[in-house]
Structures are given as structure tokens and as C-alpha cells.
Amino acid sequence: MSVTQLVWFKSSYSGSAGDDCVEVAVTEQVIRVRDSKDVTRPHVAVGRDGWASFVRYAARG
């Protein structure tokens, strides 16, 4: 799947006033993360295990 075919999702915590936020796109191999304010910049690709660890860590506050 090419980057242009990815389906990006904005965080449900993001406001609609142009606040800082990220978007994610899920593929079979990786989770891709990008800055929603400048989608032309490179994105980060994180393995599924790494993403799961990050989400667990973030959920702890």
C-alpha cells in the first residue's frame, strides 16, 4: 500500500480549532504517525509491538 492510499485517523482528543495533533494510519505491518498540520512532512512508522507499548505507557499518564 502506498502512502497516498493510507487512511489517516485523527485522535479523538484533537480539537477542531487547529490544535496540535497527530494522525495515525494502520497497516498490517506498522502504525504510521504524522503531524496533521503539515501532512507533507515525513511520517514515522512504528511496529505493532512498539505502538502497543507506547499506548500502554501513554494510558498510564
PQR file with spaces between the fields and no chain letter, atoms N, CA, C, O and H, PARSE charges and radii, in Angstrom:
ATOM       1  N    MET     1       0.850   -1.176    0.000 -0.4000 1.5000
ATOM       2  CA   MET     1       0.000    0.000    0.000 -0.0000 2.0000
ATOM       3  C    MET     1       0.892    1.234    0.000  0.5500 1.7000
ATOM       4  O    MET     1       1.804    1.349    0.819 -0.5500 1.4000
ATOM       5  N    SER     2       0.630    2.145   -0.910 -0.4000 1.5000
ATOM       6  CA   SER     2       1.434    3.363   -0.968 -0.0000 2.0000
ATOM       7  C    SER     2       0.952    4.353    0.095  0.5500 1.7000
ATOM       8  O    SER     2      -0.166    4.247    0.598 -0.5500 1.4000
ATOM       9  H    SER     2      -0.111    2.052   -1.575  0.4000 1.0000
ATOM      10  N    VAL     3       1.804    5.301    0.420 -0.4000 1.5000
ATOM      11  CA   VAL     3       1.472    6.300    1.434 -0.0000 2.0000
ATOM      12  C    VAL     3       0.235    7.094    1.024  0.5500 1.7000
ATOM      13  O    VAL     3      -0.550    7.495    1.883 -0.5500 1.4000
ATOM      14  H    VAL     3       2.712    5.387    0.011  0.4000 1.0000
ATOM      15  N    THR     4       0.050    7.325   -0.258 -0.4000 1.5000
ATOM      16  CA   THR     4      -1.116    8.093   -0.710 -0.0000 2.0000
ATOM      17  C    THR     4      -2.418    7.312   -0.562  0.5500 1.7000
ATOM      18  O    THR     4      -3.495    7.908   -0.588 -0.5500 1.4000
ATOM      19  H    THR     4       0.688    6.999   -0.956  0.4000 1.0000
ATOM      20  N    GLN     5      -2.343    6.004   -0.409 -0.4000 1.5000
ATOM      21  CA   GLN     5      -3.540    5.180   -0.256 -0.0000 2.0000
ATOM      22  C    GLN     5      -3.914    4.954    1.206  0.5500 1.7000
ATOM      23  O    GLN     5      -4.957    4.361    1.482 -0.5500 1.4000
ATOM      24  H    GLN     5      -1.468    5.520   -0.388  0.4000 1.0000
ATOM      25  N    LEU     6      -3.104    5.403    2.132 -0.4000 1.5000
ATOM      26  CA   LEU     6      -3.373    5.175    3.547 -0.0000 2.0000
ATOM      27  C    LEU     6      -4.603    5.938    4.000  0.5500 1.7000
ATOM      28  O    LEU     6      -4.895    7.023    3.496 -0.5500 1.4000
ATOM      29  H    LEU     6      -2.257    5.885    1.908  0.4000 1.0000
ATOM      30  N    VAL     7      -5.319    5.368    4.952 -0.4000 1.5000
ATOM      31  CA   VAL     7      -6.467    6.034    5.565 -0.0000 2.0000
ATOM      32  C    VAL     7      -6.000    6.550    6.917  0.5500 1.7000
ATOM      33  O    VAL     7      -5.676    5.771    7.813 -0.5500 1.4000
ATOM      34  H    VAL     7      -5.083    4.487    5.362  0.4000 1.0000
ATOM      35  N    TRP     8      -5.968    7.879    7.057 -0.4000 1.5000
ATOM      36  CA   TRP     8      -5.460    8.524    8.265 -0.0000 2.0000
ATOM      37  C    TRP     8      -6.609    8.865    9.207  0.5500 1.7000
ATOM      38  O    TRP     8      -7.677    9.297    8.775 -0.5500 1.4000
ATOM      39  H    TRP     8      -6.231    8.512    6.329  0.4000 1.0000
ATOM      40  N    PHE     9      -6.370    8.663   10.508 -0.4000 1.5000
ATOM      41  CA   PHE     9      -7.349    8.958   11.547 -0.0000 2.0000
ATOM      42  C    PHE     9      -6.762    9.953   12.530  0.5500 1.7000
ATOM      43  O    PHE     9      -5.632    9.787   12.989 -0.5500 1.4000
ATOM      44  H    PHE     9      -5.502    8.312   10.859  0.4000 1.0000
ATOM      45  N    LYS    10      -7.525   10.983   12.854 -0.4000 1.5000
ATOM      46  CA   LYS    10      -7.095   11.971   13.837 -0.0000 2.0000
ATOM      47  C    LYS    10      -7.544   11.504   15.221  0.5500 1.7000
ATOM      48  O    LYS    10      -8.585   10.862   15.360 -0.5500 1.4000
ATOM      49  H    LYS    10      -8.443   11.118   12.481  0.4000 1.0000
ATOM      50  N    SER    11      -6.766   11.826   16.222 -0.4000 1.5000
ATOM      51  CA   SER    11      -7.094   11.463   17.592 -0.0000 2.0000
ATOM      52  C    SER    11      -8.461   12.011   17.989  0.5500 1.7000
ATOM      53  O    SER    11      -8.826   13.126   17.615 -0.5500 1.4000
ATOM      54  H    SER    11      -5.921   12.348   16.109  0.4000 1.0000
ATOM      55  N    SER    12      -9.199   11.232   18.737 -0.4000 1.5000
ATOM      56  CA   SER    12     -10.500   11.701   19.235 -0.0000 2.0000
ATOM      57  C    SER    12     -10.331   12.802   20.267  0.5500 1.7000
ATOM      58  O    SER    12     -11.298   13.486   20.600 -0.5500 1.4000
ATOM      59  H    SER    12      -8.903   10.326   19.040  0.4000 1.0000
ATOM      60  N    TYR    13      -9.117   12.988   20.782 -0.4000 1.5000
ATOM      61  CA   TYR    13      -8.831   14.051   21.737 -0.0000 2.0000
ATOM      62  C    TYR    13      -8.480   15.365   21.042  0.5500 1.7000
ATOM      63  O    TYR    13      -8.331   16.388   21.709 -0.5500 1.4000
ATOM      64  H    TYR    13      -8.331   12.432   20.512  0.4000 1.0000
ATOM      65  N    SER    14      -8.348   15.356   19.741 -0.4000 1.5000
ATOM      66  CA   SER    14      -7.982   16.552   18.993 -0.0000 2.0000
ATOM      67  C    SER    14      -9.177   17.491   18.873  0.5500 1.7000
ATOM      68  O    SER    14     -10.312   17.059   18.673 -0.5500 1.4000
ATOM      69  H    SER    14      -8.469   14.524   19.199  0.4000 1.0000
ATOM      70  N    GLY    15      -8.898   18.760   18.998 -0.4000 1.5000
ATOM      71  CA   GLY    15      -9.953   19.755   18.839 -0.0000 2.0000
ATOM      72  C    GLY    15     -10.130   20.110   17.370  0.5500 1.7000
ATOM      73  O    GLY    15      -9.339   19.691   16.525 -0.5500 1.4000
ATOM      74  H    GLY    15      -7.975   19.110   19.161  0.4000 1.0000
ATOM      75  N    SER    16     -11.144   20.863   17.074 -0.4000 1.5000
ATOM      76  CA   SER    16     -11.394   21.270   15.695 -0.0000 2.0000
ATOM      77  C    SER    16     -10.866   22.668   15.414  0.5500 1.7000
ATOM      78  O    SER    16     -11.098   23.207   14.332 -0.5500 1.4000
ATOM      79  H    SER    16     -11.787   21.203   17.760  0.4000 1.0000
ATOM      80  N    ALA    17     -10.158   23.268   16.373 -0.4000 1.5000
ATOM      81  CA   ALA    17      -9.675   24.642   16.230 -0.0000 2.0000
ATOM      82  C    ALA    17      -8.237   24.700   15.713  0.5500 1.7000
ATOM      83  O    ALA    17      -7.556   25.707   15.909 -0.5500 1.4000
ATOM      84  H    ALA    17      -9.970   22.831   17.252  0.4000 1.0000
ATOM      85  N    GLY    18      -7.767   23.642   15.060 -0.4000 1.5000
ATOM      86  CA   GLY    18      -6.402   23.636   14.529 -0.0000 2.0000
ATOM      87  C    GLY    18      -5.349   23.382   15.583  0.5500 1.7000
ATOM      88  O    GLY    18      -4.189   23.757   15.409 -0.5500 1.4000
ATOM      89  H    GLY    18      -8.320   22.825   14.901  0.4000 1.0000
ATOM      90  N    ASP    19      -5.739   22.748   16.675 -0.4000 1.5000
ATOM      91  CA   ASP    19      -4.799   22.435   17.753 -0.0000 2.0000
ATOM      92  C    ASP    19      -3.718   21.468   17.275  0.5500 1.7000
ATOM      93  O    ASP    19      -3.835   20.848   16.217 -0.5500 1.4000
ATOM      94  H    ASP    19      -6.681   22.443   16.817  0.4000 1.0000
ATOM      95  N    ASP    20      -2.682   21.358   18.069 -0.4000 1.5000
ATOM      96  CA   ASP    20      -1.641   20.375   17.781 -0.0000 2.0000
ATOM      97  C    ASP    20      -2.243   18.976   17.891  0.5500 1.7000
ATOM      98  O    ASP    20      -2.917   18.660   18.871 -0.5500 1.4000
ATOM      99  H    ASP    20      -2.587   21.861   18.928  0.4000 1.0000
ATOM     100  N    CYS    21      -2.002   18.158   16.906 -0.4000 1.5000
ATOM     101  CA   CYS    21      -2.475   16.785   16.987 -0.0000 2.0000
ATOM     102  C    CYS    21      -1.737   15.926   15.973  0.5500 1.7000
ATOM     103  O    CYS    21      -1.029   16.423   15.098 -0.5500 1.4000
ATOM     104  H    CYS    21      -1.453   18.414   16.110  0.4000 1.0000
ATOM     105  N    VAL    22      -1.921   14.655   16.116 -0.4000 1.5000
ATOM     106  CA   VAL    22      -1.309   13.703   15.204 -0.0000 2.0000
ATOM     107  C    VAL    22      -2.409   12.873   14.557  0.5500 1.7000
ATOM     108  O    VAL    22      -3.541   12.816   15.038 -0.5500 1.4000
ATOM     109  H    VAL    22      -2.497   14.251   16.827  0.4000 1.0000
ATOM     110  N    GLU    23      -2.042   12.235   13.457 -0.4000 1.5000
ATOM     111  CA   GLU    23      -2.931   11.300   12.787 -0.0000 2.0000
ATOM     112  C    GLU    23      -2.195    9.971   12.678  0.5500 1.7000
ATOM     113  O    GLU    23      -0.967    9.939   12.604 -0.5500 1.4000
ATOM     114  H    GLU    23      -1.123   12.281   13.066  0.4000 1.0000
ATOM     115  N    VAL    24      -2.940    8.887   12.668 -0.4000 1.5000
ATOM     116  CA   VAL    24      -2.350    7.567   12.510 -0.0000 2.0000
ATOM     117  C    VAL    24      -3.021    6.839   11.354  0.5500 1.7000
ATOM     118  O    VAL    24      -4.193    7.062   11.049 -0.5500 1.4000
ATOM     119  H    VAL    24      -3.938    8.913   12.728  0.4000 1.0000
ATOM     120  N    ALA    25      -2.259    5.973   10.728 -0.4000 1.5000
ATOM     121  CA   ALA    25      -2.770    5.075    9.698 -0.0000 2.0000
ATOM     122  C    ALA    25      -2.272    3.673   10.046  0.5500 1.7000
ATOM     123  O    ALA    25      -1.084    3.474   10.300 -0.5500 1.4000
ATOM     124  H    ALA    25      -1.308    5.791   10.976  0.4000 1.0000
ATOM     125  N    VAL    26      -3.171    2.725   10.055 -0.4000 1.5000
ATOM     126  CA   VAL    26      -2.844    1.355   10.455 -0.0000 2.0000
ATOM     127  C    VAL    26      -2.712    0.480    9.220  0.5500 1.7000
ATOM     128  O    VAL    26      -3.595    0.453    8.364 -0.5500 1.4000
ATOM     129  H    VAL    26      -4.136    2.887    9.848  0.4000 1.0000
ATOM     130  N    THR    27      -1.596   -0.234    9.140 -0.4000 1.5000
ATOM     131  CA   THR    27      -1.414   -1.237    8.091 -0.0000 2.0000
ATOM     132  C    THR    27      -1.146   -2.578    8.766  0.5500 1.7000
ATOM     133  O    THR    27      -1.055   -2.649    9.991 -0.5500 1.4000
ATOM     134  H    THR    27      -0.878   -0.212    9.836  0.4000 1.0000
ATOM     135  N    GLU    28      -1.022   -3.620    7.988 -0.4000 1.5000
ATOM     136  CA   GLU    28      -0.771   -4.937    8.572 -0.0000 2.0000
ATOM     137  C    GLU    28       0.567   -4.991    9.308  0.5500 1.7000
ATOM     138  O    GLU    28       0.690   -5.676   10.323 -0.5500 1.4000
ATOM     139  H    GLU    28      -1.096   -3.562    6.992  0.4000 1.0000
ATOM     140  N    GLN    29       1.562   -4.277    8.803 -0.4000 1.5000
ATOM     141  CA   GLN    29       2.891   -4.364    9.384 -0.0000 2.0000
ATOM     142  C    GLN    29       3.198   -3.280   10.409  0.5500 1.7000
ATOM     143  O    GLN    29       3.852   -3.554   11.415 -0.5500 1.4000
ATOM     144  H    GLN    29       1.462   -3.721    7.978  0.4000 1.0000
ATOM     145  N    VAL    30       2.737   -2.050   10.172 -0.4000 1.5000
ATOM     146  CA   VAL    30       3.142   -0.932   11.018 -0.0000 2.0000
ATOM     147  C    VAL    30       1.990    0.039   11.262  0.5500 1.7000
ATOM     148  O    VAL    30       0.963    0.011   10.584 -0.5500 1.4000
ATOM     149  H    VAL    30       2.206   -1.827    9.354  0.4000 1.0000
ATOM     150  N    ILE    31       2.203    0.892   12.249 -0.4000 1.5000
ATOM     151  CA   ILE    31       1.338    2.032   12.513 -0.0000 2.0000
ATOM     152  C    ILE    31       2.129    3.253   12.060  0.5500 1.7000
ATOM     153  O    ILE    31       3.272    3.441   12.475 -0.5500 1.4000
ATOM     154  H    ILE    31       3.038    0.915   12.799  0.4000 1.0000
ATOM     155  N    ARG    32       1.533    4.074   11.223 -0.4000 1.5000
ATOM     156  CA   ARG    32       2.210    5.273   10.729 -0.0000 2.0000
ATOM     157  C    ARG    32       1.618    6.484   11.449  0.5500 1.7000
ATOM     158  O    ARG    32       0.406    6.577   11.647 -0.5500 1.4000
ATOM     159  H    ARG    32       0.604    3.921   10.886  0.4000 1.0000
ATOM     160  N    VAL    33       2.497    7.407   11.834 -0.4000 1.5000
ATOM     161  CA   VAL    33       2.098    8.579   12.602 -0.0000 2.0000
ATOM     162  C    VAL    33       2.602    9.817   11.874  0.5500 1.7000
ATOM     163  O    VAL    33       3.745    9.851   11.420 -0.5500 1.4000
ATOM     164  H    VAL    33       3.481    7.331   11.673  0.4000 1.0000
ATOM     165  N    ARG    34       1.733   10.855   11.758 -0.4000 1.5000
ATOM     166  CA   ARG    34       2.154   12.089   11.107 -0.0000 2.0000
ATOM     167  C    ARG    34       1.540   13.301   11.823  0.5500 1.7000
ATOM     168  O    ARG    34       0.581   13.180   12.585 -0.5500 1.4000
ATOM     169  H    ARG    34       0.804   10.827   12.127  0.4000 1.0000
ATOM     170  N    ASP    35       2.121   14.452   11.552 -0.4000 1.5000
ATOM     171  CA   ASP    35       1.631   15.728   12.056 -0.0000 2.0000
ATOM     172  C    ASP    35       0.450   16.154   11.192  0.5500 1.7000
ATOM     173  O    ASP    35       0.595   16.305    9.979 -0.5500 1.4000
ATOM     174  H    ASP    35       2.900   14.550   10.933  0.4000 1.0000
ATOM     175  N    SER    36      -0.700   16.347   11.792 -0.4000 1.5000
ATOM     176  CA   SER    36      -1.884   16.670   11.000 -0.0000 2.0000
ATOM     177  C    SER    36      -1.859   18.091   10.429  0.5500 1.7000
ATOM     178  O    SER    36      -2.606   18.399    9.500 -0.5500 1.4000
ATOM     179  H    SER    36      -0.818   16.225   12.778  0.4000 1.0000
ATOM     180  N    LYS    37      -1.010   18.950   10.979 -0.4000 1.5000
ATOM     181  CA   LYS    37      -0.933   20.317   10.481 -0.0000 2.0000
ATOM     182  C    LYS    37      -0.079   20.441    9.231  0.5500 1.7000
ATOM     183  O    LYS    37      -0.231   21.401    8.474 -0.5500 1.4000
ATOM     184  H    LYS    37      -0.403   18.700   11.733  0.4000 1.0000
ATOM     185  N    ASP    38       0.813   19.492    9.001 -0.4000 1.5000
ATOM     186  CA   ASP    38       1.678   19.531    7.823 -0.0000 2.0000
ATOM     187  C    ASP    38       1.870   18.111    7.318  0.5500 1.7000
ATOM     188  O    ASP    38       2.868   17.461    7.630 -0.5500 1.4000
ATOM     189  H    ASP    38       0.936   18.713    9.615  0.4000 1.0000
ATOM     190  N    VAL    39       0.924   17.640    6.548 -0.4000 1.5000
ATOM     191  CA   VAL    39       0.944   16.254    6.081 -0.0000 2.0000
ATOM     192  C    VAL    39       1.977   16.004    4.989  0.5500 1.7000
ATOM     193  O    VAL    39       2.156   14.866    4.556 -0.5500 1.4000
ATOM     194  H    VAL    39       0.113   18.168    6.294  0.4000 1.0000
ATOM     195  N    THR    40       2.657   17.055    4.540 -0.4000 1.5000
ATOM     196  CA   THR    40       3.697   16.872    3.531 -0.0000 2.0000
ATOM     197  C    THR    40       5.023   16.430    4.157  0.5500 1.7000
ATOM     198  O    THR    40       5.913   15.948    3.457 -0.5500 1.4000
ATOM     199  H    THR    40       2.511   17.980    4.892  0.4000 1.0000
ATOM     200  N    ARG    41       5.150   16.595    5.456 -0.4000 1.5000
ATOM     201  CA   ARG    41       6.378   16.180    6.135 -0.0000 2.0000
ATOM     202  C    ARG    41       6.419   14.661    6.260  0.5500 1.7000
ATOM     203  O    ARG    41       5.379   14.005    6.206 -0.5500 1.4000
ATOM     204  H    ARG    41       4.427   16.987    6.025  0.4000 1.0000
ATOM     205  N    PRO    42       7.606   14.103    6.426 -0.5600 1.5000
ATOM     206  CA   PRO    42       7.700   12.644    6.575  0.2800 2.0000
ATOM     207  C    PRO    42       6.934   12.160    7.810  0.5500 1.7000
ATOM     208  O    PRO    42       6.806   12.883    8.798 -0.5500 1.4000
ATOM     209  N    HIS    43       6.437   10.947    7.736 -0.4000 1.5000
ATOM     210  CA   HIS    43       5.755   10.344    8.874 -0.0000 2.0000
ATOM     211  C    HIS    43       6.678    9.323    9.530  0.5500 1.7000
ATOM     212  O    HIS    43       7.723    8.969    8.983 -0.5500 1.4000
ATOM     213  H    HIS    43       6.541   10.360    6.934  0.4000 1.0000
ATOM     214  N    VAL    44       6.282    8.865   10.691 -0.4000 1.5000
ATOM     215  CA   VAL    44       7.038    7.864   11.444 -0.0000 2.0000
ATOM     216  C    VAL    44       6.299    6.543   11.326  0.5500 1.7000
ATOM     217  O    VAL    44       5.074    6.505   11.439 -0.5500 1.4000
ATOM     218  H    VAL    44       5.433    9.153   11.135  0.4000 1.0000
ATOM     219  N    ALA    45       7.021    5.475   11.104 -0.4000 1.5000
ATOM     220  CA   ALA    45       6.436    4.135   11.065 -0.0000 2.0000
ATOM     221  C    ALA    45       6.916    3.364   12.290  0.5500 1.7000
ATOM     222  O    ALA    45       8.116    3.272   12.550 -0.5500 1.4000
ATOM     223  H    ALA    45       8.016    5.506   11.012  0.4000 1.0000
ATOM     224  N    VAL    46       5.964    2.814   13.037 -0.4000 1.5000
ATOM     225  CA   VAL    46       6.258    2.095   14.270 -0.0000 2.0000
ATOM     226  C    VAL    46       5.674    0.695   14.156  0.5500 1.7000
ATOM     227  O    VAL    46       4.538    0.525   13.713 -0.5500 1.4000
ATOM     228  H    VAL    46       4.990    2.889   12.827  0.4000 1.0000
ATOM     229  N    GLY    47       6.449   -0.304   14.556 -0.4000 1.5000
ATOM     230  CA   GLY    47       5.941   -1.673   14.563 -0.0000 2.0000
ATOM     231  C    GLY    47       4.763   -1.818   15.511  0.5500 1.7000
ATOM     232  O    GLY    47       4.607   -1.032   16.445 -0.5500 1.4000
ATOM     233  H    GLY    47       7.372   -0.166   14.916  0.4000 1.0000
ATOM     234  N    ARG    48       3.941   -2.821   15.268 -0.4000 1.5000
ATOM     235  CA   ARG    48       2.746   -3.017   16.089 -0.0000 2.0000
ATOM     236  C    ARG    48       3.080   -3.225   17.561  0.5500 1.7000
ATOM     237  O    ARG    48       2.373   -2.703   18.422 -0.5500 1.4000
ATOM     238  H    ARG    48       4.068   -3.460   14.509  0.4000 1.0000
ATOM     239  N    ASP    49       4.125   -3.965   17.871 -0.4000 1.5000
ATOM     240  CA   ASP    49       4.509   -4.176   19.274 -0.0000 2.0000
ATOM     241  C    ASP    49       4.965   -2.874   19.917  0.5500 1.7000
ATOM     242  O    ASP    49       4.613   -2.586   21.060 -0.5500 1.4000
ATOM     243  H    ASP    49       4.699   -4.389   17.171  0.4000 1.0000
ATOM     244  N    GLY    50       5.743   -2.092   19.188 -0.4000 1.5000
ATOM     245  CA   GLY    50       6.189   -0.804   19.696 -0.0000 2.0000
ATOM     246  C    GLY    50       5.030    0.142   19.930  0.5500 1.7000
ATOM     247  O    GLY    50       5.011    0.866   20.925 -0.5500 1.4000
ATOM     248  H    GLY    50       6.029   -2.326   18.259  0.4000 1.0000
ATOM     249  N    TRP    51       4.063    0.145   19.026 -0.4000 1.5000
ATOM     250  CA   TRP    51       2.883    1.007   19.177 -0.0000 2.0000
ATOM     251  C    TRP    51       2.070    0.582   20.402  0.5500 1.7000
ATOM     252  O    TRP    51       1.616    1.427   21.173 -0.5500 1.4000
ATOM     253  H    TRP    51       4.078   -0.443   18.218  0.4000 1.0000
ATOM     254  N    ALA    52       1.891   -0.722   20.579 -0.4000 1.5000
ATOM     255  CA   ALA    52       1.139   -1.219   21.736 -0.0000 2.0000
ATOM     256  C    ALA    52       1.831   -0.803   23.031  0.5500 1.7000
ATOM     257  O    ALA    52       1.163   -0.420   23.991 -0.5500 1.4000
ATOM     258  H    ALA    52       2.260   -1.409   19.953  0.4000 1.0000
ATOM     259  N    SER    53       3.153   -0.873   23.069 -0.4000 1.5000
ATOM     260  CA   SER    53       3.896   -0.440   24.256 -0.0000 2.0000
ATOM     261  C    SER    53       3.706    1.051   24.504  0.5500 1.7000
ATOM     262  O    SER    53       3.512    1.469   25.645 -0.5500 1.4000
ATOM     263  H    SER    53       3.696   -1.184   22.289  0.4000 1.0000
ATOM     264  N    PHE    54       3.761    1.852   23.450 -0.4000 1.5000
ATOM     265  CA   PHE    54       3.562    3.293   23.579 -0.0000 2.0000
ATOM     266  C    PHE    54       2.167    3.605   24.115  0.5500 1.7000
ATOM     267  O    PHE    54       2.025    4.434   25.014 -0.5500 1.4000
ATOM     268  H    PHE    54       3.919    1.512   22.523  0.4000 1.0000
ATOM     269  N    VAL    55       1.145    2.957   23.581 -0.4000 1.5000
ATOM     270  CA   VAL    55      -0.226    3.219   24.011 -0.0000 2.0000
ATOM     271  C    VAL    55      -0.398    2.833   25.491  0.5500 1.7000
ATOM     272  O    VAL    55      -1.044    3.561   26.246 -0.5500 1.4000
ATOM     273  H    VAL    55       1.260    2.284   22.851  0.4000 1.0000
ATOM     274  N    ARG    56       0.176    1.693   25.908 -0.4000 1.5000
ATOM     275  CA   ARG    56       0.096    1.308   27.314 -0.0000 2.0000
ATOM     276  C    ARG    56       0.769    2.341   28.194  0.5500 1.7000
ATOM     277  O    ARG    56       0.235    2.704   29.242 -0.5500 1.4000
ATOM     278  H    ARG    56       0.701    1.102   25.295  0.4000 1.0000
ATOM     279  N    TYR    57       1.932    2.819   27.785 -0.4000 1.5000
ATOM     280  CA   TYR    57       2.669    3.828   28.541 -0.0000 2.0000
ATOM     281  C    TYR    57       1.863    5.132   28.617  0.5500 1.7000
ATOM     282  O    TYR    57       1.740    5.718   29.693 -0.5500 1.4000
ATOM     283  H    TYR    57       2.366    2.524   26.934  0.4000 1.0000
ATOM     284  N    ALA    58       1.324    5.582   27.501 -0.4000 1.5000
ATOM     285  CA   ALA    58       0.550    6.824   27.478 -0.0000 2.0000
ATOM     286  C    ALA    58      -0.711    6.725   28.325  0.5500 1.7000
ATOM     287  O    ALA    58      -1.117    7.707   28.946 -0.5500 1.4000
ATOM     288  H    ALA    58       1.425    5.106   26.627  0.4000 1.0000
ATOM     289  N    ALA    59      -1.325    5.566   28.355 -0.4000 1.5000
ATOM     290  CA   ALA    59      -2.554    5.381   29.120 -0.0000 2.0000
ATOM     291  C    ALA    59      -2.307    5.499   30.624  0.5500 1.7000
ATOM     292  O    ALA    59      -3.220    5.831   31.379 -0.5500 1.4000
ATOM     293  H    ALA    59      -0.995    4.769   27.850  0.4000 1.0000
ATOM     294  N    ARG    60      -1.089    5.230   31.054 -0.4000 1.5000
ATOM     295  CA   ARG    60      -0.774    5.336   32.482 -0.0000 2.0000
ATOM     296  C    ARG    60      -0.653    6.790   32.923  0.5500 1.7000
ATOM     297  O    ARG    60      -0.654    7.084   34.119 -0.5500 1.4000
ATOM     298  H    ARG    60      -0.347    4.959   30.441  0.4000 1.0000
ATOM     299  N    GLY    61      -0.548    7.698   31.953 -0.4000 1.5000
ATOM     300  CA   GLY    61      -0.467    9.132   32.267 -0.0000 2.0000
ATOM     301  C    GLY    61       0.911    9.527   32.557  0.5500 1.7000
ATOM     302  O    GLY    61       1.172   10.696   32.843 -0.5500 1.4000
ATOM     303  H    GLY    61      -0.547    7.460   30.982  0.4000 1.0000
